Amino acid sequence: MEESLYPQLINQTINDPFKPWKDVFDHLVCGVVLIDASTRRISYANRVALTMTQWEEGEILGARCHDFICPAEADHCPFLDHARSIDLDERMILGKNGKNIPILKRVTRIEIEGRPYVLESFTDIQAQKERESELETLYGTDTLTGLPNRASLEKIIEDLKMDDPMHPQGHSLIMADLDLFKNVNDRFGHQAGDEVLREFGFVLKESMRKVDIVFRWGGEEFLIFARNTDSATASQIAERLRKLVEKTKFPIVGHITASFGIAQSRPGETFEKWFHRTDFCLSKAKHDGRNRIVDWEGFVSDSWHQGKIPWIKLLDSPDKELNHQHKELLHRINELLQTLIPLQEDPQRIARIEAFIAFYRDHTQYEERRFKEISYPYHEFHETEHQRIKHDLALMKTKLDSGLADYFSVVDYIVREIFVYHMSMEDTKFFPYLETKES
């Protein structure tokens, strides 16, 4: 159809100025949405767009696009507010269930009866993205950044025999996470976010030694495997990277910061626990204000000297009783730490350990009751962990009574296994199920 005929077709129908367009768009195999450029309200969506997003026509017509289909913030439209060209770009569209649907999108301006509109056309590429994920798993490479992915790291760790006490080489993990990255996607779109991730990965890779390996761990998280590197050196590396990222001007968004968590491997420790310590340090860096580094050895040293581990928001849950019990556990852990300052014989030490074990036993019973109430799907593994920790505590208490274990090692176990590994990592996994049940 020649372009000169469009005004004639539009004027044919006074009551429905979009009818000539609908007759064409409703027969296309791609999704099409027409948005009033002045009001940002949806004027039309074709059948493919409605099927893809699962919205009913009556639900979205006249509604603001940012409230229903566009993941960007209001007044931060990449096309209208930031004058960005969108021509066969990979983007996201919001579905009715709140799910982000990956699409290949083209946006252009048109006029209908003198009024400006934005015409968006897009194709669902979810199957393509799933295939890319399968290829990443198969070949061990992240398709966005070109860096090795999680599967590659697992192979390296397996070769290093991390949990073999006969191979005690000291390595460090540095976990890097872009601060407030969700705001980048919301304000500038997912393509801008992808460009930032590519640049972030490039900065990290180009700044590391040849013996080190930078991995794309997932989302905005990157993991650096620093070979034969102790915690102090890894912390220096992380601080250098933090300053470099802070000074870097990223594409489209400008300056952005990153937080880092660091942990050195321990002889006989599994990779999973080593990673948990690293992840915990990253979480603490984020909760302490972002744009900083936290290393495990420093955290332990500070806790030992101050005799106090602070409460972190990561541990907040929708269950008030669970919060109360977790805070009481942390209070009792801090009491144990305080008995190490100064290191002198305290007749109440053994009694404090006994009281802690008894309280922890009651706490696990409460958690396991809640698992049943919320139908937590991973309760069996969690309960097995409870049994393992209680068994270890009983064994360590027996050794402590017989002089085969020292008080410091018992407190160290409680801090690592209960506060870091269990409370901060395993317990927080069932918090979303509590939210679902409470809501």
C-alpha positions as CSV (number, residue, x, y, z in Angstrom):
1,M,0.0,0.0,0.0
2,E,1.5,3.4,-1.0
3,E,2.2,5.9,1.8
4,S,0.0,8.6,0.1
5,L,-3.1,6.4,0.7
6,Y,-2.7,6.3,4.5
7,P,-4.4,9.6,5.2
8,Q,-7.3,8.7,3.1
9,L,-7.8,5.3,4.9
10,I,-7.5,7.0,8.3
11,N,-10.2,9.5,7.5
12,Q,-12.6,6.8,6.2
13,T,-13.6,5.9,9.7
14,I,-14.5,8.9,12.0
15,N,-15.5,6.9,15.1
16,D,-12.4,4.6,15.1
17,P,-9.4,6.4,13.6
18,F,-7.3,3.3,14.3
19,K,-9.4,0.9,12.2
20,P,-7.3,1.0,9.0
21,W,-4.2,0.3,11.1
22,K,-6.0,-2.5,13.0
23,D,-7.0,-4.2,9.8
24,V,-3.3,-4.6,9.0
25,F,-1.8,-5.1,12.5
26,D,-4.3,-7.8,13.6
27,H,-3.0,-10.1,10.8
28,L,0.7,-9.7,11.6
29,V,2.7,-12.4,13.3
30,C,4.5,-9.9,15.6
31,G,3.2,-7.9,18.5
32,V,2.1,-4.3,17.9
33,V,1.3,-1.6,20.5
34,L,0.2,1.9,19.7
35,I,0.9,4.5,22.5
36,D,-0.3,8.1,22.7
37,A,3.0,10.0,22.8
38,S,1.4,12.9,24.8
39,T,-0.3,10.9,27.5
40,R,1.8,7.7,27.5
41,R,-1.4,5.8,27.4
42,I,-2.0,2.6,25.4
43,S,-4.4,3.2,22.4
44,Y,-4.2,-0.2,20.7
45,A,-2.6,-3.6,21.1
46,N,-3.0,-6.3,18.4
47,R,-3.9,-10.0,19.1
48,V,-0.3,-11.2,19.2
49,A,0.6,-8.5,21.8
50,L,-2.4,-9.4,24.0
51,T,-1.7,-13.1,23.8
52,M,2.0,-12.7,24.6
53,T,1.4,-10.5,27.6
54,Q,-1.9,-12.3,28.7
55,W,-3.6,-8.9,29.1
56,E,-7.2,-8.4,28.1
57,E,-7.9,-5.6,25.7
58,G,-10.2,-3.9,28.2
59,E,-7.6,-4.0,30.9
60,I,-4.8,-2.1,29.1
61,L,-6.5,0.3,26.6
62,G,-6.3,3.7,28.1
63,A,-3.8,2.6,30.7
64,R,-0.3,4.1,31.1
65,C,2.2,1.9,29.4
66,H,4.7,2.1,32.4
67,D,2.0,0.6,34.6
68,F,1.3,-2.4,32.4
69,I,3.8,-3.4,29.7
70,C,6.9,-1.2,30.0
71,P,9.6,-2.1,32.7
72,A,11.2,1.4,32.5
73,E,10.2,4.0,35.1
74,A,7.7,6.7,34.3
75,D,9.3,9.7,32.7
76,H,12.4,7.7,31.8
77,C,11.3,6.1,28.6
78,P,14.4,5.3,26.6
79,F,12.7,6.4,23.3
80,L,10.6,9.5,24.4
81,D,12.6,10.9,27.3
82,H,16.2,9.9,26.4
83,A,15.9,10.1,22.6
84,R,17.4,6.6,22.1
85,S,16.9,4.8,18.9
86,I,15.3,1.4,19.3
87,D,15.6,-0.6,16.1
88,L,15.6,-4.4,16.5
89,D,16.9,-4.1,20.0
90,E,16.6,-6.8,22.6
91,R,14.2,-5.5,25.3
92,M,11.7,-6.7,27.9
93,I,7.9,-6.4,28.0
94,L,5.9,-7.0,31.1
95,G,3.3,-9.7,31.2
96,K,0.2,-9.8,33.3
97,N,1.8,-12.1,35.8
98,G,4.7,-9.6,36.3
99,K,7.1,-11.7,34.3
100,N,9.6,-10.0,32.0
101,I,9.3,-11.4,28.5
102,P,12.4,-11.0,26.3
103,I,11.5,-9.4,22.9
104,L,13.2,-8.1,19.8
105,K,11.7,-4.6,19.4
106,R,11.4,-1.7,17.0
107,V,10.0,1.7,17.9
108,T,9.0,4.5,15.6
109,R,6.9,7.7,15.7
110,I,3.8,8.1,13.6
111,E,0.9,10.6,13.3
112,I,-2.8,9.7,13.1
113,E,-5.1,12.7,12.4
114,G,-2.4,15.1,13.5
115,R,-1.8,13.4,16.9
116,P,1.6,11.9,17.7
117,Y,1.8,8.2,18.6
118,V,4.6,5.7,19.3
119,L,4.3,2.5,17.3
120,E,6.0,-0.5,18.9
121,S,6.5,-3.8,17.1
122,F,8.1,-6.8,18.7
123,T,8.8,-10.5,18.5
124,D,9.0,-13.0,21.4
125,I,12.5,-14.3,21.6
126,Q,12.1,-16.3,24.9
127,A,12.9,-19.6,23.1
128,Q,16.1,-18.1,21.7
129,K,17.2,-16.9,25.1
130,E,16.5,-20.3,26.6
131,R,18.6,-21.9,23.8
132,E,21.4,-19.4,24.5
133,S,21.3,-20.5,28.2
134,E,21.6,-24.1,27.1
135,L,24.6,-23.3,25.0
136,E,26.2,-21.4,27.9
137,T,25.9,-24.5,30.0
138,L,27.3,-26.7,27.2
139,Y,30.3,-24.5,26.3
140,G,30.9,-22.8,29.6
141,T,30.9,-19.3,28.2
142,D,28.5,-16.4,29.0
143,T,27.1,-15.2,25.7
144,L,26.7,-11.6,26.8
145,T,30.2,-10.8,28.1
146,G,32.2,-13.6,26.5
147,L,33.6,-14.5,30.0
148,P,33.6,-18.0,31.4
149,N,30.4,-18.8,33.3
150,R,29.5,-20.7,36.5
151,A,29.9,-24.1,34.8
152,S,33.5,-23.3,33.9
153,L,34.3,-22.4,37.5
154,E,32.9,-25.6,38.8
155,K,35.2,-27.6,36.5
156,I,38.2,-25.6,37.7
157,I,37.3,-26.0,41.4
158,E,36.9,-29.8,40.8
159,D,40.4,-29.9,39.4
160,L,41.8,-28.1,42.3
161,K,40.4,-30.6,44.8
162,M,39.3,-27.8,47.2
163,D,38.1,-30.1,50.0
164,D,41.2,-32.3,49.9
165,P,43.4,-31.4,53.0
166,M,46.4,-32.8,51.1
167,H,46.1,-29.8,48.7
168,P,46.2,-26.8,50.9
169,Q,47.0,-24.1,48.3
170,G,45.7,-20.7,49.3
171,H,43.4,-19.1,46.8
172,S,40.9,-16.2,47.1
173,L,37.5,-15.5,45.7
174,I,36.5,-11.9,45.0
175,M,32.8,-11.4,44.3
176,A,31.8,-8.1,42.5
177,D,28.3,-6.7,42.2
178,L,27.2,-3.5,40.6
179,D,25.3,-1.3,43.0
180,L,21.7,-0.4,42.3
181,F,21.9,-2.1,38.9
182,K,18.1,-2.6,38.8
183,N,17.8,1.2,38.5
184,V,19.8,1.0,35.3
185,N,17.4,-1.4,33.7
186,D,14.4,0.4,34.9
187,R,15.5,3.9,33.8
188,F,17.5,3.1,30.6
189,G,16.2,-0.3,29.5
190,H,17.7,-3.7,29.4
191,Q,19.9,-3.1,26.4
192,A,21.6,-0.3,28.3
193,G,22.0,-2.7,31.2
194,D,23.6,-5.3,29.0
195,E,26.1,-2.7,27.7
196,V,27.0,-1.8,31.3
197,L,27.5,-5.5,32.1
198,R,29.7,-6.0,29.1
199,E,31.9,-3.0,30.1
200,F,32.0,-4.0,33.7
201,G,33.2,-7.5,32.7
202,F,35.8,-6.0,30.4
203,V,37.1,-3.6,33.1
204,L,37.4,-6.5,35.6
205,K,39.1,-8.9,33.1
206,E,41.6,-6.3,31.8
207,S,42.6,-5.2,35.3
208,M,43.4,-8.7,36.6
209,R,46.6,-10.7,36.4
210,K,46.9,-13.3,33.7
211,V,46.8,-16.1,36.3
212,D,43.4,-14.9,37.6
213,I,40.1,-15.8,36.0
214,V,37.0,-13.5,35.9
215,F,33.6,-15.3,35.7
216,R,30.1,-14.0,35.0
217,W,28.3,-15.5,37.9
218,G,24.8,-14.3,37.1
219,G,22.8,-11.1,36.8
220,E,25.1,-8.2,37.8
221,E,27.4,-10.5,39.8
222,F,30.9,-11.4,38.7
223,L,33.3,-13.8,40.5
224,I,37.1,-13.5,40.4
225,F,39.2,-16.6,41.1
226,A,42.6,-15.2,42.4
227,R,45.2,-18.0,42.3
228,N,47.7,-18.4,45.1
229,T,46.5,-15.2,46.7
230,D,45.9,-14.6,50.3
231,S,43.1,-12.5,51.8
232,A,45.3,-9.3,52.3
233,T,46.4,-9.3,48.7
234,A,42.9,-10.1,47.4
235,S,41.6,-7.1,49.4
236,Q,44.1,-4.8,47.8
237,I,43.1,-6.1,44.4
238,A,39.4,-5.6,45.2
239,E,40.0,-2.0,46.5
240,R,41.9,-1.2,43.3
241,L,39.0,-2.5,41.2
242,R,36.5,-0.6,43.3
243,K,38.2,2.7,42.7
244,L,38.6,1.9,39.0
245,V,34.9,1.1,38.6
246,E,34.0,4.3,40.4
247,K,36.1,6.4,37.9
248,T,34.9,4.5,34.8
249,K,32.2,6.2,32.7
250,F,29.9,3.5,31.5
251,P,28.0,3.6,28.2
252,I,24.7,5.6,28.4
253,V,24.4,5.6,32.2
254,G,27.6,7.4,33.1
255,H,29.2,6.6,36.5
256,I,28.2,3.6,38.7
257,T,29.7,1.9,41.7
258,A,30.3,-1.7,42.8
259,S,30.7,-3.6,46.0
260,F,33.1,-6.5,46.7
261,G,33.3,-9.5,49.0
262,I,36.5,-11.4,49.5
263,A,37.3,-14.7,51.2
264,Q,40.5,-16.9,51.2
265,S,40.1,-20.7,50.9
266,R,40.8,-22.9,53.9
267,P,42.3,-26.4,53.8
268,G,39.7,-29.1,53.8
269,E,36.8,-26.6,53.2
270,T,34.3,-27.3,50.4
271,F,33.9,-24.8,47.6
272,E,30.3,-24.3,48.6
273,K,31.3,-23.0,52.1
274,W,34.1,-21.0,50.7
275,F,31.7,-19.3,48.3
276,H,29.1,-18.8,51.1
277,R,31.7,-16.8,53.1
278,T,32.5,-14.7,50.0
279,D,28.8,-14.1,49.3
280,F,28.2,-13.2,52.9
281,C,31.0,-10.5,52.7
282,L,29.4,-9.1,49.5
283,S,26.0,-9.0,51.2
284,K,27.6,-7.2,54.2
285,A,29.3,-4.7,51.9
286,K,25.9,-3.9,50.2
287,H,24.1,-3.6,53.6
288,D,26.9,-1.4,55.0
289,G,26.3,1.2,52.4
290,R,27.6,-0.1,49.0
291,N,30.7,1.0,47.1
292,R,33.1,-0.8,49.5
293,I,34.9,-4.0,50.1
294,V,34.4,-6.5,53.0
295,D,36.8,-9.4,53.4
296,W,36.2,-12.4,55.6
297,E,39.4,-12.2,57.6
298,G,38.7,-8.6,58.4
299,F,35.1,-9.3,59.4
300,V,36.2,-12.1,61.7
301,S,39.0,-10.0,63.2
302,D,36.7,-7.0,63.8
303,S,34.1,-9.3,65.4
304,W,36.7,-10.9,67.6
305,H,38.1,-7.6,68.8
306,Q,34.8,-5.7,69.2
307,G,33.1,-8.8,70.6
308,K,30.0,-8.0,68.5
309,I,28.6,-9.0,65.1
310,P,26.0,-6.4,64.0
311,W,22.5,-7.3,62.8
312,I,22.1,-7.0,59.1
313,K,18.9,-6.4,57.2
314,L,19.5,-9.5,55.1
315,L,18.2,-11.4,58.2
316,D,14.9,-9.6,58.4
317,S,12.0,-11.9,57.7
318,P,8.2,-11.4,57.6
319,D,7.9,-13.8,60.7
320,K,8.2,-11.7,63.9
321,E,8.9,-14.7,66.1
322,L,11.6,-15.9,63.7
323,N,13.2,-12.4,63.8
324,H,13.1,-12.5,67.6
325,Q,14.8,-15.9,67.7
326,H,17.4,-14.9,65.2
327,K,18.2,-11.7,67.1
328,E,18.4,-13.8,70.3
329,L,20.8,-16.2,68.6
330,L,23.0,-13.3,67.5
331,H,22.9,-11.8,71.0
332,R,24.1,-15.2,72.4
333,I,26.8,-15.4,69.8
334,N,28.0,-12.0,70.7
335,E,28.0,-13.0,74.4
336,L,30.3,-15.9,73.5
337,L,32.6,-13.5,71.5
338,Q,32.8,-11.1,74.4
339,T,34.1,-13.8,76.7
340,L,37.1,-14.0,74.4
341,I,38.0,-10.4,75.5
342,P,40.3,-10.7,77.4
343,L,41.4,-14.3,76.9
344,Q,41.1,-15.4,80.5
345,E,39.4,-18.3,82.3
346,D,35.7,-17.7,82.8
347,P,33.8,-20.2,84.9
348,Q,30.6,-19.3,82.9
349,R,32.0,-20.2,79.5
350,I,30.9,-23.9,79.5
351,A,27.5,-22.9,80.9
352,R,27.1,-20.3,78.1
353,I,27.9,-22.9,75.5
354,E,25.3,-25.3,77.0
355,A,22.7,-22.6,77.1
356,F,23.4,-21.7,73.5
357,I,23.1,-25.3,72.3
358,A,19.7,-25.7,74.2
359,F,18.4,-22.5,72.6
360,Y,19.5,-23.5,69.2
361,R,17.8,-26.8,69.6
362,D,14.5,-25.1,70.4
363,H,15.0,-22.7,67.5
364,T,15.3,-25.4,65.0
365,Q,12.1,-27.0,66.2
366,Y,10.3,-23.8,65.6
367,E,11.7,-23.4,62.1
368,E,10.7,-27.0,61.2
369,R,7.1,-26.3,62.3
370,R,7.0,-23.3,60.1
371,F,8.3,-25.4,57.2
372,K,5.2,-27.6,57.4
373,E,2.9,-24.6,57.7
374,I,4.3,-22.9,54.6
375,S,4.9,-26.2,52.7
376,Y,8.6,-25.3,52.2
377,P,9.8,-27.5,49.3
378,Y,13.4,-27.8,50.5
379,H,12.6,-28.6,54.1
380,E,14.3,-32.0,54.0
381,F,17.8,-30.5,53.2
382,H,17.3,-27.8,55.7
383,E,16.3,-30.2,58.4
384,T,19.3,-32.4,57.6
385,E,21.5,-29.3,58.1
386,H,19.9,-28.8,61.5
387,Q,20.8,-32.3,62.5
388,R,24.4,-32.0,61.3
389,I,24.9,-28.8,63.2
390,K,23.3,-30.1,66.4
391,H,25.5,-33.3,66.1
392,D,28.6,-31.2,65.6
393,L,27.8,-29.0,68.6
394,A,27.2,-32.0,70.9
395,L,30.5,-33.6,69.8
396,M,32.4,-30.3,70.3
397,K,30.8,-29.9,73.7
398,T,32.0,-33.4,74.7
399,K,35.5,-32.7,73.5
400,L,35.5,-29.3,75.3
401,D,34.5,-31.1,78.6
402,S,37.3,-33.6,78.1
403,G,39.9,-31.0,77.1
404,L,40.2,-32.3,73.5
405,A,38.8,-29.0,72.1
406,D,39.5,-25.4,73.0
407,Y,36.8,-22.7,73.6
408,F,38.0,-20.5,70.8
409,S,37.5,-23.3,68.2
410,V,33.9,-23.9,69.4
411,V,33.0,-20.2,69.2
412,D,34.6,-20.0,65.7
413,Y,32.5,-22.9,64.6
414,I,29.3,-21.3,65.9
415,V,30.1,-18.0,64.1
416,R,30.9,-19.7,60.8
417,E,28.4,-22.6,60.7
418,I,25.4,-21.0,62.4
419,F,25.6,-17.3,61.7
420,V,27.3,-17.2,58.3
421,Y,26.5,-20.5,56.6
422,H,23.1,-21.3,58.2
423,M,21.4,-18.1,59.3
424,S,22.7,-15.8,56.5
425,M,22.5,-18.3,53.7
426,E,20.2,-21.2,54.3
427,D,17.6,-19.5,56.5
428,T,17.1,-16.6,54.1
429,K,16.2,-19.0,51.3
430,F,12.8,-19.7,52.9
431,F,12.0,-16.1,53.6
432,P,10.2,-15.6,50.3
433,Y,7.9,-18.5,51.1
434,L,7.0,-16.8,54.4
435,E,6.1,-13.7,52.4
436,T,3.8,-15.7,50.1
437,K,2.1,-17.4,53.0
438,E,1.7,-14.1,55.0
439,S,0.3,-12.2,52.0
